[in-house]
Amino acid sequence: MWNIVFYVDHRGKCPPREFMEELPVMEQAKIRNVLRLLQEFVILHGYRKQSQKAPDREIEIAMRRMQELMDEV
């Protein structure tokens, strides 16, 4: 599984976290939401997109795999 790791300097300070803590509350919430989504992101399938619309076959594969994951939980 993937982890989100923040840089910490030799003094134990975390500049990215400090930067985020100085942002307005609404911006902090947006960043936290993006980070949460990154932690929960599941890669189900990959293919080379060749048109605007995803082919039905590719969507079906991803949906089937997502169902498999959900059945395991």
C-alpha atoms as an extended CHARMM CRD file, in Angstrom:
* protein
*
        73  EXT
         1         1  MET       CA              0.0000000000        0.0000000000        0.0000000000  PROA      1               0.0000000000
         2         2  TRP       CA              1.1550000000        3.5660000000       -0.6250000000  PROA      2               0.0000000000
         3         3  ASN       CA              1.9440000000        6.0140000000        2.1430000000  PROA      3               0.0000000000
         4         4  ILE       CA              2.1340000000        9.7730000000        2.0130000000  PROA      4               0.0000000000
         5         5  VAL       CA              5.4470000000       10.8850000000        3.4830000000  PROA      5               0.0000000000
         6         6  PHE       CA              6.2300000000       14.4820000000        4.3960000000  PROA      6               0.0000000000
         7         7  TYR       CA              9.7890000000       15.7900000000        4.3190000000  PROA      7               0.0000000000
         8         8  VAL       CA             11.2720000000       16.3170000000        7.7890000000  PROA      8               0.0000000000
         9         9  ASP       CA             14.5870000000       18.1450000000        8.1390000000  PROA      9               0.0000000000
        10        10  HSD       CA             17.4940000000       17.2880000000       10.4590000000  PROA      10              0.0000000000
        11        11  ARG       CA             15.9430000000       19.3980000000       13.2430000000  PROA      11              0.0000000000
        12        12  GLY       CA             12.6940000000       17.4680000000       13.0870000000  PROA      12              0.0000000000
        13        13  LYS       CA             10.7910000000       20.2800000000       11.3670000000  PROA      13              0.0000000000
        14        14  CYS       CA              8.3190000000       19.5430000000        8.5900000000  PROA      14              0.0000000000
        15        15  PRO       CA              8.2100000000       22.5570000000        6.2190000000  PROA      15              0.0000000000
        16        16  PRO       CA              5.3240000000       21.2040000000        4.0930000000  PROA      16              0.0000000000
        17        17  ARG       CA              3.1490000000       20.6540000000        7.1600000000  PROA      17              0.0000000000
        18        18  GLU       CA              4.1080000000       24.0550000000        8.5740000000  PROA      18              0.0000000000
        19        19  PHE       CA              3.1810000000       25.6660000000        5.2450000000  PROA      19              0.0000000000
        20        20  MET       CA             -0.2050000000       23.9520000000        5.2490000000  PROA      20              0.0000000000
        21        21  GLU       CA             -0.8960000000       24.9720000000        8.8380000000  PROA      21              0.0000000000
        22        22  GLU       CA             -0.3750000000       28.6300000000        7.8850000000  PROA      22              0.0000000000
        23        23  LEU       CA             -2.9860000000       28.5000000000        5.1100000000  PROA      23              0.0000000000
        24        24  PRO       CA             -6.5640000000       29.6710000000        5.6100000000  PROA      24              0.0000000000
        25        25  VAL       CA             -8.8220000000       26.9960000000        7.0910000000  PROA      25              0.0000000000
        26        26  MET       CA            -10.6800000000       26.3850000000        3.8110000000  PROA      26              0.0000000000
        27        27  GLU       CA             -7.4220000000       25.7950000000        1.9200000000  PROA      27              0.0000000000
        28        28  GLN       CA             -6.2310000000       23.4370000000        4.6530000000  PROA      28              0.0000000000
        29        29  ALA       CA             -9.4720000000       21.4730000000        4.2980000000  PROA      29              0.0000000000
        30        30  LYS       CA             -8.9910000000       21.1850000000        0.5250000000  PROA      30              0.0000000000
        31        31  ILE       CA             -5.4500000000       19.8610000000        0.9740000000  PROA      31              0.0000000000
        32        32  ARG       CA             -6.5240000000       17.3780000000        3.6520000000  PROA      32              0.0000000000
        33        33  ASN       CA             -9.2630000000       16.1300000000        1.3400000000  PROA      33              0.0000000000
        34        34  VAL       CA             -6.8180000000       15.6330000000       -1.5500000000  PROA      34              0.0000000000
        35        35  LEU       CA             -4.3900000000       13.7910000000        0.7300000000  PROA      35              0.0000000000
        36        36  ARG       CA             -7.2050000000       11.5900000000        2.0430000000  PROA      36              0.0000000000
        37        37  LEU       CA             -8.2120000000       10.7440000000       -1.5200000000  PROA      37              0.0000000000
        38        38  LEU       CA             -4.6160000000        9.8600000000       -2.3590000000  PROA      38              0.0000000000
        39        39  GLN       CA             -4.4770000000        7.4800000000        0.5890000000  PROA      39              0.0000000000
        40        40  GLU       CA             -7.7370000000        5.8310000000       -0.4640000000  PROA      40              0.0000000000
        41        41  PHE       CA             -6.9600000000        5.6970000000       -4.1860000000  PROA      41              0.0000000000
        42        42  VAL       CA             -7.2060000000        2.2430000000       -5.6970000000  PROA      42              0.0000000000
        43        43  ILE       CA             -5.6960000000        1.5050000000       -9.0870000000  PROA      43              0.0000000000
        44        44  LEU       CA             -7.9690000000       -1.0430000000      -10.6770000000  PROA      44              0.0000000000
        45        45  HSD       CA             -6.9550000000       -1.1620000000      -14.3100000000  PROA      45              0.0000000000
        46        46  GLY       CA             -4.7540000000        0.4570000000      -16.8850000000  PROA      46              0.0000000000
        47        47  TYR       CA             -5.0950000000        0.9360000000      -20.6100000000  PROA      47              0.0000000000
        48        48  ARG       CA             -3.9420000000        3.3350000000      -23.2940000000  PROA      48              0.0000000000
        49        49  LYS       CA             -6.7290000000        5.8030000000      -24.0070000000  PROA      49              0.0000000000
        50        50  GLN       CA             -7.1660000000        6.4450000000      -27.7170000000  PROA      50              0.0000000000
        51        51  SER       CA            -10.4190000000        8.4170000000      -27.7920000000  PROA      51              0.0000000000
        52        52  GLN       CA            -12.4350000000       10.8360000000      -25.6580000000  PROA      52              0.0000000000
        53        53  LYS       CA            -14.7280000000        8.1030000000      -24.3320000000  PROA      53              0.0000000000
        54        54  ALA       CA            -13.4390000000        5.1770000000      -22.3150000000  PROA      54              0.0000000000
        55        55  PRO       CA            -14.3250000000        1.8990000000      -24.0490000000  PROA      55              0.0000000000
        56        56  ASP       CA            -17.1170000000       -0.0700000000      -22.3650000000  PROA      56              0.0000000000
        57        57  ARG       CA            -14.8340000000       -3.1000000000      -22.0740000000  PROA      57              0.0000000000
        58        58  GLU       CA            -12.2810000000       -1.1170000000      -20.0370000000  PROA      58              0.0000000000
        59        59  ILE       CA            -14.9820000000        0.2660000000      -17.7350000000  PROA      59              0.0000000000
        60        60  GLU       CA            -16.3980000000       -3.2230000000      -17.2200000000  PROA      60              0.0000000000
        61        61  ILE       CA            -12.9840000000       -4.5860000000      -16.2170000000  PROA      61              0.0000000000
        62        62  ALA       CA            -12.4960000000       -1.8060000000      -13.6560000000  PROA      62              0.0000000000
        63        63  MET       CA            -16.0250000000       -2.2280000000      -12.2850000000  PROA      63              0.0000000000
        64        64  ARG       CA            -15.5710000000       -6.0010000000      -11.9520000000  PROA      64              0.0000000000
        65        65  ARG       CA            -12.3010000000       -5.5280000000      -10.0840000000  PROA      65              0.0000000000
        66        66  MET       CA            -13.8500000000       -2.9230000000       -7.7850000000  PROA      66              0.0000000000
        67        67  GLN       CA            -16.6630000000       -5.3720000000       -7.0050000000  PROA      67              0.0000000000
        68        68  GLU       CA            -14.0780000000       -8.0490000000       -6.2040000000  PROA      68              0.0000000000
        69        69  LEU       CA            -12.4160000000       -5.6840000000       -3.7350000000  PROA      69              0.0000000000
        70        70  MET       CA            -15.7340000000       -4.7400000000       -2.1600000000  PROA      70              0.0000000000
        71        71  ASP       CA            -16.6820000000       -8.4220000000       -1.7610000000  PROA      71              0.0000000000
        72        72  GLU       CA            -13.4470000000       -9.0240000000        0.1740000000  PROA      72              0.0000000000
        73        73  VAL       CA            -14.2110000000       -6.3020000000        2.7210000000  PROA      73              0.0000000000
